[in-house]
Amino acid sequence: MPQHVLDLLTVDALLTEEERAIRDTVRAFVDKRVRPEIGQWFEDGTSPKELAGELGELGVFGMHLEGYGCAGTNAVSYGLACMELEAGDSGLRSMVSVQGSLSMYSIWKYGSEEQKQEWLPQLAAGLAIGCFGLTEPDFGSNPSGLRTTAVRRGGDWVLNGSKMWITNGSAAAVATIWARTDEGIRGFVVPTATPGFTATDVHHKLSLRASITSAIYLDDVLLPADAMLPRAQGLSGPLGCLSEARFGIIFGAMGAARDCLDSALGYATSRVQFDKPIAAFQLTQAKLADMSVELYKGVLLALHLGRLKDNGGVRPEQISIGKLNNVREAIEIARTCRTILGGSGITTEYSPLRHASNLESVLTYEGTSEVHQLALGQALTGISAYR
Ligand SMILES: Cc1cc2nc3c(=O)[nH]c(=O)nc-3n(C[C@H](O)[C@H](O)[C@H](O)COP(=O)(O)OP(=O)(O)OC[C@H]3O[C@@H](n4cnc5c(N)ncnc54)[C@H](O)[C@@H]3O)c2cc1C
């Protein structure tokens, strides 16, 4: 489809030249490197190992962070990159989100100078992969109950416990692990080669298949005293990282939705039934029109939150509005686009069902829709309804 068809509102005019250039560079990478192969990666439940190095060269890992080999772009540019990556596949965007906004951000924001020097440059370059272990088998939406422990032994720390659903887990060289200590929840920078650290992949996934999802086991993992992130105390540490990653999702989900609409539009104009292209039927046009309205609204919402972030900050409940709306609408768009594709829509040849199934994970991670509704309910009423 010509690009202007997918930008009827001329949102492009709201972007700077630099933002458009970054967006176009990531789009070109996705078109060349990801689009031709993603159907197969999804089917095989894999993605090529060398992709991390290529994404590092592209400069998208931790691109909104300053220093240590990071690109230091504004938040909108980072969001636009997420949009293009997720137009390729949510698994690709997840890898970049976890690396940049969870693993790198946790070290960048809460780490010591030594931790930053050691890990950030190699993570930015894609020479090392990072992961972020907060969720546990019994504590997902309620991470405050986490049971992984970090106990002092002399000057060292000993970690025990398990983490579940960890993106990049088995591929990671370093893990940020959140654990309970006698002074509350603290974060630890854990080289995954440390004895007692193991990661096993979750198989049989029906969603986010081109992304690694792992369980992590920590069995007497011995770490030096300086493995703790000095500037994160309590749950606000991991929640601060999650806000960063959720921001990328707000843009990313609209990338997936745009790709679905693009695919459905192309199909609708060429598929003939009852002697006409199906695009000529009013019922099809109503679907396309409604989807485009939700897409443009979602893109504008993302851009608004991006400008807020660049101009002093965005509050967690504002992020909740974006994550709740944009993922919910993206999944609706993906499912509706699949209906336009008819039977052809059920194979990997077309993207909408792959996006829809990926977005099931995106709906759940980084705070489920219900958790974001509760966050907004609390912001509106002043009453917490979590318990
Ligand atoms: C593909 C994938 C990748 C992930 N990557 C990571 C990662 O890299 N690092 C990491 O730490 N975690 C990761 N996660 C974990 C993710 O954040 C959790 O799955 C999520 O927080 C939900 O937790 P849960 O799956 O245990 O569901 P639960 O918390 O058990 O929730 C189940 C259902 O109950 C609802 N519910 C729970 N509490 C309430 C309530 N108070 N009121 C109303 N409804 C409620 C939820 O909304 C949901 O619908 C990933 C998950 C997936 C699927």
The ligand as an ORCA input file, in Angstrom:
! r2SCAN-3c Opt
* xyz 0 1
  C       5.655    -14.130     26.404
  C       5.859    -13.544     27.758
  C       7.048    -12.890     28.057
  C       7.258    -12.376     29.346
  N       8.473    -11.774     29.648
  C       8.737    -11.446     30.942
  C      10.039    -10.962     31.311
  O      10.926    -10.808     30.472
  N      10.282    -10.712     32.629
  C       9.328    -10.873     33.596
  O       9.625    -10.629     34.770
  N       8.073    -11.315     33.274
  C       7.768    -11.607     31.974
  N       6.514    -12.060     31.633
  C       5.523    -12.289     32.697
  C       4.344    -11.363     32.642
  O       4.694    -10.096     33.073
  C       3.234    -12.021     33.478
  O       2.748    -13.104     32.713
  C       2.119    -11.042     33.820
  O       2.548    -10.134     34.791
  C       0.876    -11.776     34.340
  O       1.206    -12.666     35.356
  P       0.669    -14.173     35.309
  O       0.944    -14.724     33.975
  O       1.220    -14.858     36.487
  O      -0.894    -14.027     35.433
  P      -1.742    -13.784     36.801
  O      -1.137    -12.673     37.586
  O      -1.939    -15.097     37.481
  O      -3.129    -13.276     36.195
  C      -4.076    -14.171     35.599
  C      -5.351    -13.358     35.336
  O      -5.864    -12.831     36.572
  C      -6.021    -11.426     36.457
  N      -5.795    -10.783     37.761
  C      -4.719    -10.908     38.587
  N      -4.863    -10.130     39.658
  C      -6.034     -9.476     39.505
  C      -6.743     -8.511     40.278
  N      -6.262     -8.013     41.424
  N      -7.946     -8.084     39.818
  C      -8.446     -8.538     38.649
  N      -7.833     -9.439     37.875
  C      -6.625     -9.903     38.293
  C      -4.991    -10.991     35.425
  O      -5.330     -9.726     34.872
  C      -5.099    -12.137     34.435
  O      -6.200    -11.927     33.584
  C       6.257    -12.511     30.334
  C       5.051    -13.154     30.011
  C       4.839    -13.658     28.746
  C       3.546    -14.361     28.451
*
